[in-house]
Amino acid sequence: MFYGVGSLACNLPVFLGIVLSSFFTAGFLSGLTVFVAFSAGMGTLMIGLSVVAGLSKGSLSLGQYAARAQTLGSAAFVLIGLYVTWYSLRSFGYV
């Protein structure tokens, strides 16, 4: 529950930007479709991580892959940040 509340700062702007813009630009049915797709994607990720954490008895270790996973995760965060910045600037007409 705390993870969900804490992640709102990251997820809420993306969620509102994508879902609300689809409601206003493409209509109600398209907006509803985007909402369901976004919810299914996030739900699948959260359920999958919860199942893995539950099966691992509370300790999840990547072992020899930890360094690669950290590098890949860091690169993904940088790319996602650049995309969100570009998308936001484009949405507001600055680019």
Backbone torsions as a table, in degrees:
resi	resn	phi	psi	omega
1	MET	NA	-41.8	179.0
2	PHE	-66.3	-35.7	177.7
3	TYR	-63.0	-42.9	179.5
4	GLY	-61.7	-44.5	178.8
5	VAL	-66.8	-42.0	-179.7
6	GLY	-66.6	-30.9	-178.2
7	SER	-82.2	-4.4	178.7
8	LEU	-59.1	-33.9	-179.3
9	ALA	-61.7	-31.8	179.3
10	CYS	-88.5	-41.9	-171.6
11	ASN	-85.6	-33.8	-174.3
12	LEU	-62.4	-45.8	178.6
13	PRO	-62.4	-39.2	178.6
14	VAL	-66.5	-46.1	179.6
15	PHE	-59.1	-50.5	-178.7
16	LEU	-64.7	-40.8	-179.7
17	GLY	-62.9	-44.7	-176.8
18	ILE	-75.5	-50.8	-173.9
19	VAL	-71.2	-47.7	-178.8
20	LEU	-66.0	-38.0	178.8
21	SER	-65.7	-34.4	178.0
22	SER	-70.6	-33.4	176.1
23	PHE	-64.2	-42.2	-175.0
24	PHE	-81.5	-28.9	-176.4
25	THR	-96.9	-33.7	-173.7
26	ALA	-110.2	-7.9	179.0
27	GLY	103.8	171.6	-173.4
28	PHE	-64.3	-47.0	-176.0
29	LEU	-65.3	-42.1	177.1
30	SER	-66.3	-39.7	176.8
31	GLY	-63.0	-40.2	177.8
32	LEU	-65.9	-38.4	177.6
33	THR	-63.8	-44.0	178.1
34	VAL	-64.5	-40.7	177.9
35	PHE	-60.2	-46.0	-179.9
36	VAL	-65.2	-42.4	-180.0
37	ALA	-65.1	-43.5	178.6
38	PHE	-63.1	-44.5	179.7
39	SER	-64.6	-40.7	178.8
40	ALA	-65.2	-41.3	178.6
41	GLY	-64.5	-47.8	179.4
42	MET	-67.1	-39.9	179.1
43	GLY	-63.8	-42.0	178.4
44	THR	-61.9	-43.1	178.0
45	LEU	-62.2	-47.8	-177.7
46	MET	-67.0	-41.0	178.5
47	ILE	-65.6	-43.5	178.8
48	GLY	-60.4	-46.1	178.7
49	LEU	-65.7	-37.0	178.3
50	SER	-66.3	-40.5	178.6
51	VAL	-65.5	-44.4	179.1
52	VAL	-62.4	-43.9	179.5
53	ALA	-64.5	-38.3	178.6
54	GLY	-68.1	-39.3	179.9
55	LEU	-73.2	-24.1	-177.4
56	SER	-88.9	8.3	177.4
57	LYS	59.5	35.3	173.5
58	GLY	88.8	-10.2	177.1
59	SER	-125.1	120.1	-179.2
60	LEU	-115.9	113.5	-178.3
61	SER	-118.3	135.9	178.4
62	LEU	-90.6	-7.2	176.9
63	GLY	59.1	-125.4	-175.9
64	GLN	-70.5	-13.2	-178.3
65	TYR	-94.5	2.6	-175.1
66	ALA	-60.4	-44.6	-178.0
67	ALA	-65.0	-42.6	178.7
68	ARG	-66.8	-39.2	179.2
69	ALA	-64.8	-39.4	178.4
70	GLN	-65.6	-42.3	178.6
71	THR	-64.6	-45.1	178.9
72	LEU	-64.0	-42.2	177.8
73	GLY	-63.7	-41.1	178.7
74	SER	-64.4	-43.8	177.9
75	ALA	-63.3	-39.8	178.7
76	ALA	-62.9	-42.5	178.9
77	PHE	-63.0	-40.1	178.4
78	VAL	-64.5	-46.1	179.8
79	LEU	-63.4	-42.4	178.6
80	ILE	-64.0	-42.0	177.5
81	GLY	-61.4	-43.2	177.5
82	LEU	-63.7	-40.7	179.4
83	TYR	-65.8	-44.7	-179.5
84	VAL	-64.0	-39.4	177.0
85	THR	-63.3	-47.8	179.4
86	TRP	-61.9	-44.3	-178.8
87	TYR	-63.4	-41.9	179.7
88	SER	-65.0	-45.4	178.9
89	LEU	-63.0	-39.9	178.6
90	ARG	-67.1	-39.8	-178.9
91	SER	-64.4	-34.8	-179.6
92	PHE	-91.2	3.8	173.1
93	GLY	84.2	16.3	179.7
94	TYR	-86.3	-17.0	-178.7
95	VAL	-122.8	NA	NA
